[in-house]
Amino acid sequence: YPTKDQEAAILKQAAPGLDKRTLDSVLMLGTETRQAGAVEYSLSTRDLVQIVSDIVLLGNPKEALLLAAGKFEGNDRTFYETRVAANFGIKLKE
């Protein structure tokens, strides 16, 4: 994976104008899924680019994060939803 600074530059290029708080939250989400043993599927830089692009396109972080949630199943999905709530303050389950 690229360094955090490299990844931030990639995401800024993919989604110019994305606010710093959202950018930092996406980066943290990616980092958390990459921790050893956290989940079976780790979000790649390409996944993060898709998330920020969807946030800009849809104008709604929740919808973009719901789309990305499809990459996770079972306990991994629960982990993802918990991390989204912690990083973004968004509950994916109602």
Contacts in CASP RR format, 6 or more apart in sequence:
PFRMAT RR
TARGET T0000
AUTHOR 0000-0000-0000
METHOD contacts of the structure
MODEL  1
YPTKDQEAAILKQAAPGLDKRTLDSVLMLGTETRQAGAVEYSLSTRDLVQ
IVSDIVLLGNPKEALLLAAGKFEGNDRTFYETRVAANFGIKLKE
1 7 0 8 1.000
1 34 0 8 1.000
1 44 0 8 1.000
1 45 0 8 1.000
2 10 0 8 1.000
2 45 0 8 1.000
4 27 0 8 1.000
4 31 0 8 1.000
7 27 0 8 1.000
7 45 0 8 1.000
7 48 0 8 1.000
8 23 0 8 1.000
8 27 0 8 1.000
10 45 0 8 1.000
10 49 0 8 1.000
11 18 0 8 1.000
11 23 0 8 1.000
11 26 0 8 1.000
11 27 0 8 1.000
11 48 0 8 1.000
11 49 0 8 1.000
11 52 0 8 1.000
12 18 0 8 1.000
12 23 0 8 1.000
14 49 0 8 1.000
14 52 0 8 1.000
14 53 0 8 1.000
15 23 0 8 1.000
15 49 0 8 1.000
15 52 0 8 1.000
15 53 0 8 1.000
15 55 0 8 1.000
15 56 0 8 1.000
17 56 0 8 1.000
18 52 0 8 1.000
18 55 0 8 1.000
18 56 0 8 1.000
22 52 0 8 1.000
22 55 0 8 1.000
22 61 0 8 1.000
22 88 0 8 1.000
23 52 0 8 1.000
25 87 0 8 1.000
25 88 0 8 1.000
26 48 0 8 1.000
26 51 0 8 1.000
26 52 0 8 1.000
26 55 0 8 1.000
27 48 0 8 1.000
28 87 0 8 1.000
29 43 0 8 1.000
29 48 0 8 1.000
29 51 0 8 1.000
29 83 0 8 1.000
29 84 0 8 1.000
29 87 0 8 1.000
29 88 0 8 1.000
30 42 0 8 1.000
30 43 0 8 1.000
30 47 0 8 1.000
30 48 0 8 1.000
32 38 0 8 1.000
32 83 0 8 1.000
32 87 0 8 1.000
33 39 0 8 1.000
33 41 0 8 1.000
33 42 0 8 1.000
33 43 0 8 1.000
33 79 0 8 1.000
33 80 0 8 1.000
33 83 0 8 1.000
34 42 0 8 1.000
34 43 0 8 1.000
38 79 0 8 1.000
39 72 0 8 1.000
39 76 0 8 1.000
39 79 0 8 1.000
39 80 0 8 1.000
40 76 0 8 1.000
41 71 0 8 1.000
41 72 0 8 1.000
41 76 0 8 1.000
43 51 0 8 1.000
43 68 0 8 1.000
43 71 0 8 1.000
47 68 0 8 1.000
47 71 0 8 1.000
50 67 0 8 1.000
50 68 0 8 1.000
51 64 0 8 1.000
51 65 0 8 1.000
51 67 0 8 1.000
51 68 0 8 1.000
52 64 0 8 1.000
54 63 0 8 1.000
54 64 0 8 1.000
54 67 0 8 1.000
54 68 0 8 1.000
55 61 0 8 1.000
55 64 0 8 1.000
57 64 0 8 1.000
58 64 0 8 1.000
61 88 0 8 1.000
61 90 0 8 1.000
62 90 0 8 1.000
62 92 0 8 1.000
65 84 0 8 1.000
65 88 0 8 1.000
65 90 0 8 1.000
65 92 0 8 1.000
66 92 0 8 1.000
68 80 0 8 1.000
69 77 0 8 1.000
69 80 0 8 1.000
69 81 0 8 1.000
69 84 0 8 1.000
69 92 0 8 1.000
70 77 0 8 1.000
71 80 0 8 1.000
72 79 0 8 1.000
72 80 0 8 1.000
81 91 0 8 1.000
81 92 0 8 1.000
81 93 0 8 1.000
84 90 0 8 1.000
84 92 0 8 1.000
85 91 0 8 1.000
85 92 0 8 1.000
END
